[in-house]
Amino acid sequence: MIYEDLPRDAPIRQGDIFVGLPRVEVTLDTIVLYEEDGETVECRWRDIVQTGREVVALLPLRPATAIVATQDCDATRSDDITLCEIRAFRHVERKAEHTVSPKSWKNIITQHARINQKWFYLPPDAGVGFQEKMAVDFMVTLRVPRLDLEASRDLRRGRLNTAAYAHFRERIADFFRRFPYDEWYPLDDDELAAYMKEYPETKPYPWQLARHAAQGPGDARQ
């Protein structure tokens, strides 16, 4: 498919896919600490911060599949490398959860891939261990020391080919420079009403509410 094999000693580059990397699950609510006497105690992070001391904590870990997000120039010399987690597509994009037909998949993979900047689609491929449709979740990142990742290149399963890498590079750049905005802010009354039928949780802006109030309930068109 869109993946390339590469020799084990090939330098780490953006677009390299790794499996079995440790993802730490952290909560700011309750953290289990190891005390000097070997006992464990539960504390809240805010209480730990106030003490100003370093602690040893028991944190849950799980293996994760991820793709290198760090640019090539930094991946060769920076202390740490950032990766984005790869998960089953149906868990990343809710529209894919119950998708079955090839036509529906085609629409999601092509049209929604242009609209939704939070993920990057990866097709199945046994060579890299993807048994189903996958996606890079730009919202979830992992940080791994560069020297550790270089010493664990046996966990690398492949690299995006030229076409996929060019696309990935632009998508991840778009994600981190995107401007967040509420797309309904310029809609008029009729357009907003139609929009809210599809997205009922929408909160109109003050000027939209003022315009509606000035218009009067009898003037609004359905």
Number of C-alpha atoms within 10 A of each C-alpha: 12 15 22 14 13 13 10 15 10 9 13 22 20 22 26 22 24 24 20 12 21 16 19 13 9 12 10 9 11 13 18 16 18 15 12 9 6 8 8 15 13 13 15 13 14 11 10 14 11 8 8 8 7 8 13 11 15 14 12 10 12 10 11 17 22 28 26 23 24 20 15 14 10 14 20 17 11 12 12 18 24 19 25 25 24 26 20 19 22 16 13 21 18 10 14 17 12 9 13 9 8 9 10 13 15 11 11 19 16 11 11 15 15 12 9 13 17 19 24 22 21 22 15 15 15 9 13 17 12 16 12 15 15 22 23 25 23 21 12 14 17 19 15 15 12 19 14 12 17 18 10 13 17 13 16 24 19 22 23 22 15 13 10 17 17 12 12 20 14 10 20 19 12 13 15 12 9 10 7 6 7 10 7 16 14 12 15 12 18 11 11 17 17 13 14 14 10 9 11 10 8 13 13 17 14 10 11 18 13 11 13 15 11 10 12 9 9 6 9 12 8 7
